[in-house]
Amino acid sequence: MKTKKSALITGANKGIGLEIARQLGRLGYTVWLGCRDQQRGAQATAELQAEGLDARNLPLDVSSDDSVRKAAAQLDGLDVLVNNAGISLGMAESITRDSLDDMRTMLEVNALGPVRVTRAFLPLLRKSAEPRIVMMSSSLGSVSATLDISRGGWNVGYAGYSASKSALNMFTAKLAKELLAENFKVNAACPGFTATDLNAHTGFRTAQDGAAIAVRLATLDALGPTGGFFNDGHTAELNPLPW
């Protein structure tokens, strides 16, 4: 009888994704590192294995139907899916100067990528007694926060990136409603301004800090929330963010 839980983290070869895998591995999960770059994925997997964790490398490009389908075929079951893979391109301060090609690429990876991966792995998650799905979003995807002059994001442009995360948030809410009767917990997580390659390491939070909220949402018990958007992994209570 299977007793050990398993988790797949996309974009897990570095940064927040690698740290999510590390923290879940330390909690006793078998962690699958879904990585587009096979060499980097193998290196990250070896790093976690050297720490005594049950880590497995899984070649996975979230923008490719074929890659995602092949990755899903390699697993027999899954308890946790963390859709972490994401990119930022262009990052123009004005929507009138944001490249449409960059916007299209970010939407493909940041919004449609999680849809593609979730659909492929949903049959495996349905085998779990406590299936959990976590979407790594951003406060920049909050429409309410964007229109709030008192918040730090008021002067931030990045329309394409922000729109991709807003789309991800809507998908999260729709999916949570659809899977409500099946004991799923589906939530979006905001890691905060974390120093990663995505922002040229200008963030003030560490990867460990940024991963904490995703790990909390991935390990929710039966009384935990679903269909929410949360940040701050270090408080006693989950901190909801406005959609």
ZALOMAR-800189 format. One line per 2 residues: their letters; for each residue x, y, z of N, C-alpha, C. Coordinates in steps of 0.05 Angstrom, whole numbers, plus 5000, padded with zeros to 4 digits. Each point is the difference from the previous one (the first is absolute). Layout:
BEGIN
A> X Y Z X Y Z X Y Z ~ ...
END
This chain:
BEGIN
MK> 5017 4976 5000 4983 5024 5000 5018 5025 5000 ~ 4992 5019 4983 5016 5025 4998 4995 5017 5024
TK> 5021 5009 5013 4997 5018 5023 5015 5026 4996 ~ 5021 4999 4984 5017 5024 4996 4987 5018 4979
KS> 4998 5025 5005 4988 5019 4981 5020 5009 4980 ~ 4990 5008 4977 5018 5010 4978 4991 5028 4991
AL> 5019 5015 4990 4994 5027 4991 5016 5006 4975 ~ 4987 5014 4981 5014 5009 4976 5001 5030 5001
IT> 5024 5011 4997 5004 5029 4999 5012 5007 4973 ~ 4986 5016 4985 5010 5009 4974 5020 5023 5004
GA> 5019 5002 4981 5020 5021 5002 5017 4997 5025 ~ 5008 4975 5006 5012 4994 5027 5030 4998 4999
NK> 5013 5008 4979 5029 4997 4999 5015 5022 5014 ~ 4985 5022 5009 5014 5022 5013 4979 5017 5015
GI> 5010 5019 5016 4983 5020 5012 4979 4989 5018 ~ 4976 5012 4999 4978 4993 5017 4992 4971 4995
GL> 4999 4992 4975 4992 4972 4994 5017 4979 5012 ~ 5026 5004 4999 5019 4981 5013 4996 5000 5030
EI> 4995 5023 5011 4996 5002 5029 4974 4987 5009 ~ 4979 5003 4984 4975 4986 5006 5005 4970 5000
AR> 5014 4990 4980 5007 4971 4999 5016 4992 5025 ~ 5019 5016 5007 5016 4994 5024 4983 4999 5025
QL> 4983 5020 5004 4984 5000 5025 4980 4978 5001 ~ 4988 4993 4977 4981 4977 5000 5015 4974 5003
GR> 5024 4998 4989 5017 4976 5004 5006 4996 5029 ~ 5006 5022 5014 5007 4998 5028 4975 4991 5017
LG> 4977 5005 4989 4975 4991 5013 4993 4971 4994 ~ 5017 4987 4984 4997 4972 4994 4987 4993 4974
YT> 4995 5021 4983 4988 4995 4974 5021 4990 4980 ~ 4991 4983 4982 5015 4995 4976 4996 5024 4982
VW> 5021 5014 4992 4997 5024 4984 5010 4996 4972 ~ 4982 5006 4981 5007 4999 4971 5007 5028 4991
LG> 5024 5004 4990 5009 5026 4991 4994 5002 4970 ~ 4979 5014 4993 4993 5004 4972 5016 5022 4988
CR> 5018 4994 4982 5019 5020 4990 5002 4998 4969 ~ 4999 5024 4987 5003 5001 4971 5028 4993 4992
DQ> 5020 5011 5014 5028 4994 4994 5008 4974 5014 ~ 5005 4979 4985 5005 4974 5012 5026 5000 5016
QR> 5020 5013 4991 5026 5000 5014 4997 5014 5027 ~ 4987 5024 5000 4996 5014 5025 4982 4985 5019
GA> 4980 4987 4988 4982 4984 5016 5015 4977 5014 ~ 5017 4987 4985 5016 4978 5012 5018 5010 5022
QA> 5012 5023 4996 5018 5011 5020 4984 5008 5025 ~ 4977 5012 4997 4984 5007 5023 4990 4975 5015
TA> 4993 4980 4985 4991 4975 5013 5023 4987 5015 ~ 5023 5000 4989 5024 4989 5014 5006 5016 5025
EL> 4996 5026 4999 5005 5017 5024 4981 4992 5023 ~ 4975 4995 4993 4981 4992 5021 5005 4972 5010
QA> 5007 4982 4981 5007 4973 5008 5024 4999 5019 ~ 5019 5018 4995 5024 5001 5017 4993 5008 5028
EG> 4977 5014 5003 4990 5008 5027 4983 4978 5013 ~ 4998 4977 4986 4985 4978 5011 4971 5000 4993
LD> 4991 5016 4981 4972 5003 4993 4993 4981 4977 ~ 4975 4992 4999 4990 4983 4979 4991 5017 4976
AR> 5020 5008 4984 4995 5018 4977 5003 4986 4974 ~ 4983 5006 4981 5000 4987 4973 5000 5022 4979
NL> 5015 4996 4979 5000 5019 4978 4978 4993 4980 ~ 4985 5020 4990 4979 4995 4981 5001 5021 4978
PL> 5012 4994 4977 5000 5019 4978 4972 5010 4993 ~ 4997 5026 5001 4973 5011 4996 5001 5029 4991
DV> 4989 5006 4976 4998 5027 4990 4971 5007 5000 ~ 4992 5019 5017 4971 5006 5004 4987 5012 4976
SS> 5016 5009 4980 4989 5012 4976 4996 4980 4978 ~ 5007 4975 5005 4998 4979 4979 4980 4978 5008
DD> 4980 4997 4983 4980 4979 5005 5013 4972 5001 ~ 5019 4995 4982 5013 4975 4998 5017 4994 5024
SV> 5015 5020 5009 5017 4997 5024 4984 4994 5025 ~ 4978 5015 5003 4983 4996 5024 4987 4973 4999
RK> 4991 4992 4977 4987 4973 4998 5020 4978 5006 ~ 5024 5002 4990 5021 4979 5006 5007 5000 5030
AA> 5001 5023 5012 5007 5002 5028 4978 4986 5017 ~ 4975 5006 4994 4978 4988 5015 5000 4969 4998
AQ> 5008 4990 4977 5000 4971 4995 5021 4986 5017 ~ 5019 5015 5012 5021 4987 5016 4992 4996 5029
LD> 4978 5012 5009 4992 4997 5027 4976 4982 5003 ~ 4998 4987 5023 4977 4983 5005 4979 5014 5017
GL> 5008 5020 5015 4981 5015 5016 5014 5025 5010 ~ 4984 5018 5012 5010 5026 5009 4982 5011 5022
DV> 5012 5012 5020 4984 5012 5022 5000 5031 4998 ~ 5022 5011 4991 5003 5029 5000 5012 5009 4973
LV> 4987 5021 4989 5011 5013 4976 5005 5029 5006 ~ 5024 5009 4997 5007 5029 5003 5008 5011 4973
NN> 4982 5016 4989 5006 5013 4974 5017 5025 5005 ~ 5026 4996 5000 5018 5021 5007 5014 5013 4976
AG> 5003 4985 4978 5016 5010 4977 4988 5026 4990 ~ 5017 5020 4995 4991 5025 4989 5023 5016 4989
IS> 4993 5020 4983 5020 5017 4988 4991 5029 5001 ~ 5019 5018 4997 4994 5028 4996 5017 5010 4977
LG> 4987 5014 4982 5014 5011 4976 4992 5029 4997 ~ 5018 5016 4989 4993 5027 4993 4998 5018 5025
MA> 4981 4995 5017 4995 5015 5024 5000 5030 4996 ~ 4987 5008 4978 4997 5029 4994 4983 5013 5021
ES> 5006 5025 5006 4985 5015 5020 4973 5010 4989 ~ 4997 5000 4974 4975 5010 4988 4987 4978 4983
IT> 4974 4997 5003 4986 4980 4984 5001 5006 4970 ~ 5003 5026 4994 5002 5008 4972 5027 4993 4987
RD> 5019 4993 5017 5027 4993 4990 5006 4970 5004 ~ 4983 4986 5014 5004 4971 5005 4998 4986 4973
SL> 5019 4983 4994 5000 4985 4975 4978 4979 5000 ~ 4984 4999 4979 4979 4980 4998 5011 4972 4998
DD> 5023 4997 4988 5012 4974 4999 5009 4990 5027 ~ 5011 5019 5016 5007 4993 5028 4976 4993 5016
MR> 4978 5016 4997 4975 4994 5014 4990 4973 4994 ~ 5000 4993 4974 4990 4974 4991 5016 4977 5012
TM> 5026 5004 5001 5018 4979 5011 4995 4997 5030 ~ 4997 5022 5014 4995 4998 5029 4973 4988 5006
LE> 4980 5006 4984 4974 4988 5004 5001 4970 4995 ~ 5016 4992 4980 5003 4971 4993 5012 4985 5023
VN> 5021 5011 5012 5014 4985 5021 4986 5004 5027 ~ 4994 5025 5007 4991 5006 5027 4971 4993 5005
AL> 4983 5002 4980 4971 4994 5003 4992 4974 4987 ~ 5007 4996 4975 4992 4975 4986 5017 4976 5008
GP> 5025 5005 5008 5017 4979 5010 4987 4985 5023 ~ 4991 5014 5022 4987 4986 5022 4974 4986 4992
VR> 4985 5011 4980 4976 4987 4991 5008 4973 4987 ~ 5020 5002 4983 5009 4976 4985 5010 4978 5019
VT> 5016 5008 5019 5011 4981 5019 4978 4988 5018 ~ 4983 5017 5010 4979 4991 5018 4982 4980 4986
RA> 4992 5006 4976 4983 4981 4985 5013 4973 4996 ~ 5026 5000 4995 5014 4975 4995 5003 4983 5025
FL> 5004 5014 5023 5006 4985 5024 4975 4997 5018 ~ 4977 5011 4991 4976 4997 5016 4992 4971 5005
PL> 5001 4982 4980 4993 4972 5006 5018 4988 5021 ~ 5025 5008 5002 5017 4989 5021 4994 5012 5027
LR> 4993 5026 5001 4992 5012 5025 4974 4989 5010 ~ 4983 4992 4983 4974 4989 5008 5003 4973 5015
KS> 5023 4988 4997 5006 4975 5015 5007 5005 5029 ~ 5006 5025 5006 5009 5007 5027 4976 5004 5019
AE> 5004 4994 5025 4979 5005 5020 4998 5029 5008 ~ 5023 5014 4996 5001 5029 5008 5015 5016 4978
PR> 4988 5002 4977 5013 5014 4978 5002 5030 5005 ~ 5024 5011 4993 5005 5029 5004 5012 5011 4975
IV> 4990 5024 4992 5012 5014 4977 5006 5029 5009 ~ 5025 5008 4994 5008 5027 5008 5010 5014 4975
MM> 4990 5024 4995 5008 5017 4978 5018 5022 5010 ~ 5024 5002 4990 5018 5022 5009 4993 5025 4984
SS> 4987 5018 5014 4990 5025 4987 5018 5023 5009 ~ 4988 5024 5001 5015 5024 5008 4979 5021 5007
SL> 5008 5017 5019 4982 5023 5007 4996 5018 4976 ~ 5019 5000 4981 4996 5016 4976 4977 4990 4983
GS> 4990 4976 5005 4977 4990 4986 4974 5008 5013 ~ 5001 5014 5023 4976 5008 5014 4989 5026 4987
VS> 4976 4999 4989 4987 5024 4989 4994 5020 5021 ~ 4991 4991 5023 4994 5018 5022 5024 5015 5010
AT> 5022 4985 5003 5025 5013 5009 5011 5020 4980 ~ 4997 4993 4974 5010 5017 4979 4986 5028 5001
LD> 4974 5000 5008 4985 5025 5000 5001 5014 5027 ~ 5016 4989 5019 5001 5011 5027 5025 5017 5002
IS> 4997 5027 5002 5023 5018 5000 5017 4997 5025 ~ 4989 4988 5021 5015 4996 5025 5019 4976 4999
RG> 4998 4984 4980 5017 4976 4998 5025 5005 4984 ~ 5020 4984 5005 5026 5004 4987 5000 4996 4970
GW> 4980 4985 4990 4999 4994 4972 4987 5022 4983 ~ 4992 5022 5012 4986 5021 4986 5016 5011 4976
NV> 5026 5003 5004 5017 5012 4979 5014 4979 4983 ~ 4993 4975 5003 5012 4978 4985 4985 4996 4974
GY> 5015 4998 4978 4987 4995 4974 4997 4970 4995 ~ 5017 4989 4983 5001 4971 4996 4973 4988 4993
AG> 4986 5013 4981 4972 4992 4994 4998 4971 4991 ~ 5018 4992 4982 4999 4973 4990 5003 4979 5021
YS> 5021 5003 5017 5005 4981 5021 4976 5000 5020 ~ 4991 5024 5007 4978 5002 5019 4975 4987 4990
AS> 4994 5004 4974 4976 4988 4988 5002 4970 5000 ~ 5024 4989 4996 5003 4971 5000 4994 4988 5027
KS> 5007 5015 5021 4994 4991 5027 4971 5004 5007 ~ 4988 5021 4990 4971 5004 5004 4984 4977 4987
AL> 5009 4992 4976 4987 4977 4987 5004 4975 5016 ~ 5023 4996 5011 5005 4977 5017 4982 5000 5024
NM> 4996 5023 5012 4983 5002 5024 4971 4992 4993 ~ 4990 5009 4977 4973 4992 4992 4998 4970 4995
FT> 5020 4989 4987 5000 4971 4996 5000 4985 5027 ~ 5015 5011 5020 5000 4988 5026 4973 4999 5013
AK> 4986 5023 4998 4973 5002 5012 4980 4981 4986 ~ 5001 5000 4974 4982 4982 4985 5006 4971 5006
LA> 5025 4993 5001 5007 4972 5005 4992 4991 5029 ~ 5004 5018 5019 4992 4994 5027 4970 4994 5002
KE> 4984 5016 4986 4971 4995 5000 4994 4974 4987 ~ 5013 4994 4978 4994 4975 4985 5007 4975 5016
LL> 5021 5002 5016 5010 4976 5014 4992 5000 5029 ~ 4982 5018 5008 4992 5002 5028 4989 4975 5011
AE> 4984 4985 4985 4987 4976 5010 5019 4976 5000 ~ 5024 5003 4990 5019 4978 4998 5023 5001 5021
NF> 4996 5016 5020 5019 5002 5023 5026 5013 4992 ~ 5001 5014 4978 5024 5015 4992 5002 5026 5016
KV> 5025 5009 5005 5006 5026 5009 5016 5014 4978 ~ 4988 5021 4988 5013 5014 4978 5003 5029 5008
NA> 5025 5010 5002 5005 5027 5009 5023 5013 4984 ~ 4999 5026 5000 5022 5016 4988 5018 5011 5023
AC> 5026 5000 4995 5019 5009 5019 5016 5024 4989 ~ 5006 5019 5017 5017 5023 4993 5025 4997 5017
PG> 5024 4997 4988 5024 4997 5015 5012 5026 5011 ~ 4988 5023 4992 5012 5025 5008 5024 5007 4981
FT> 5012 5023 5006 5022 5009 4982 5025 4985 5007 ~ 5003 4977 4988 5021 4981 5006 5023 5003 4980
AT> 5025 4999 5010 5023 5002 4983 5004 4975 4983 ~ 4994 5002 4974 5003 4978 4982 5010 5010 4973
DL> 5006 4982 4982 5008 5008 4973 4978 5016 4986 ~ 4975 4996 5008 4977 5013 4987 5003 5031 5003
NA> 5011 5009 5022 5002 5029 5005 5029 5008 5003 ~ 5019 4985 4989 5028 5006 5002 5010 5001 5029
HT> 4987 4985 5017 5007 4998 5028 4998 5027 5015 ~ 4980 5016 4992 4996 5026 5013 4980 4997 5024
GF> 4987 4978 5002 4981 4996 5022 5013 5000 5027 ~ 4985 5006 5021 5010 5001 5027 4995 4975 5016
RT> 4984 4981 4989 4994 4975 5014 5018 4978 4989 ~ 5005 4980 5016 5016 4977 4991 4982 4980 4987
AQ> 5013 4981 4985 4984 4979 4988 4986 4983 5021 ~ 5013 4997 5023 4987 4985 5022 4975 5014 5009
DG> 5001 5027 5002 4976 5015 5008 4979 4997 4979 ~ 5007 5003 4975 4981 4999 4978 4987 4973 4997
AA> 5014 4979 5007 4989 4973 4997 4980 4993 5022 ~ 5002 5013 5023 4985 4991 5023 4970 4999 4996
IA> 4989 5021 4987 4971 5000 4997 4991 4978 4982 ~ 5015 4994 4979 4993 4978 4982 5000 4973 5015
VR> 5019 4996 5017 5002 4976 5016 4977 4998 5019 ~ 4992 5022 5012 4977 4999 5018 4975 4992 4985
LA> 4996 5012 4977 4976 4994 4984 5000 4971 4989 ~ 5024 4990 4995 5003 4973 4990 4994 4979 5021
TL> 5002 5008 5025 4997 4981 5022 4976 5006 5018 ~ 4980 5014 4989 4976 5007 5015 4986 4974 5009
DA> 4988 5002 5024 4984 4977 5009 4971 5004 4990 ~ 4983 4982 5008 4973 4999 4989 4984 5026 5006
LG> 5008 5014 5021 4985 5025 5007 5012 5025 4986 ~ 5021 4996 4985 5013 5023 4986 4982 5012 4978
PT> 5007 5024 4992 4983 5014 4980 5005 4990 4972 ~ 4982 5006 4982 5003 4995 4972 4989 5024 4984
GG> 5011 5005 4977 4991 5023 4984 5009 5027 5011 ~ 5024 5000 5013 5010 5025 5012 5026 5009 4988
FF> 5008 5024 5007 5025 5013 4991 5014 5009 5025 ~ 5024 4989 5006 5013 5005 5026 5029 5007 4997
ND> 5010 5014 5020 5029 5004 5002 5008 4997 5029 ~ 5025 5006 5006 5012 4999 5027 4998 4973 5013
GH> 5021 4984 4995 5001 4973 5010 5009 4997 5029 ~ 5004 5023 5014 5011 4998 5027 4981 5009 5022
TA> 4976 5007 4993 4981 5008 5021 4983 4976 5009 ~ 4987 5003 5023 4984 4978 5010 4977 4994 4982
EL> 4988 5021 4988 4978 4997 4982 5008 5007 4972 ~ 4988 4988 4981 5005 5007 4972 4990 5028 4994
NP> 5016 5015 4986 4993 5028 4995 4988 5002 4971 ~ 4974 5006 4998 4987 5001 4974 5007 5026 4985
LP> 5004 4997 4974 5004 5023 4983 4975 5006 4984 ~ 4996 5025 4992 4976 5007 4984 5004 4991 4971
W> 4980 4989 4988 5001 4992 4973 5003 5024 4981
END
